[in-house]
């Protein structure tokens, strides 16, 4: 029997999002369902891709990604939030986790699969 795969939707419009996408795609326990550039695109993709977690990546530029619309529309969906100017990832409405790649991978894999 194969191990469960966590499906991840990435929200971000920067090289930061592309780098995280490449990191996640190298892990067989994760499946990136797509990268979208803003919250409106994320909301339209959620019903199509059915991810287990949404990863919101702010590059620290002028455009800030506010995950509130995701939390209102999908209150049970885990959202991992990261800001390039910060030193950690956050599981919204939970505790901060470390900023290393291993910390991000462990946080995603610790979440329940939603199917």
N, C-alpha and C positions, 0 to 999 in steps of 0.2 A: 504494500500500500504506500503511495507517495505521500510526502508531507504536505500539509495544508499550505496554500499560497495566499499571502496577503496582497490584496489589490489596492494600489495607491494612485490617487489622482494628485498631480502636482499643479499648484497655482503659482505662477511667477513669470515675469517677463524679462529675465536677465540671464547673464552667463551663470549666475548662481544657480538658477533653476536647471539649466542645462547640465551643470556639473553634478548636481544632486541626482538628476535623471540618470546620468551615466553610472554613478555610484550604485544606485538602486538596481539598475538593470543587470549588474554583475552578480547579484545575489539571487540564487535560484528559489529562495523562499518568498520572493517579492515579484509582483507583476505591476509595472507602471501602465495604467490604463490610458494615460495621456497627460499632456502638459497644456494648460490653458493660461491665458494672459491676465484674466481679471475675474472678479466674482460673478459677473453676469454669465460668462462662459462656463464657469464652474457649476453654477446652478443648473444650466441647461445640460451639462454633461453628466451630472450626478444620477439622474434617472436612467440614462443610457448605459453608463459604465458600472454602476453599483459597486463603488469602491468600499473597502473596509476602513479606509482612513483617507483624509485629505491633508496634504502637506502644503501649507501656505508659506511661501518664501518671499520675504520683503528684501529688496536689494539695498534699502536705505536711501533710494533716490527720491525724486519729487513725488512720484506716485506711490501712495501707501495702499497696501491691500488690507482691507478691513474684513475680517472673517465673520462679523456679526450676522450678516445675511445668511451665511451657511448655518450658523448655530440656531437661528430662528426657524429656518425652513427644515432643517434636519437636526433636531436637538439631541438625538442619540448617536449621531455620527461623530466619531473622534476626529478632532482637528489638531494637527501638529503645526505649531506656528514658529517660524524662525525669522530673525532679522539679522542681516549681514553685519549690522553695527553692534549686535549683542554678542554675548558669549555662551548662549545656550539655546536649546529648542524648548518649547513649552507645549505640553498637552493642555489645551484650553480647558479651564476649570479643573485643573489638576496641578501637580507639582512640577517644577522645572527639572529637566534632565540635562546631562552634560552636553558639551558641544562637539565631542569627537564623533567620527563616522560610526564607530562601534556603538556609541550611545544612541544614535538615531536608529540604527538597524535594530537594536534591542528593544527600543520603545515601540517601533512598528510591530515587531513580532510578538510583543507582549499583549497587543490589543486583540480582542475577539474578532473572529471572522464573521461577517454579517450575513452570510447566505444560509 
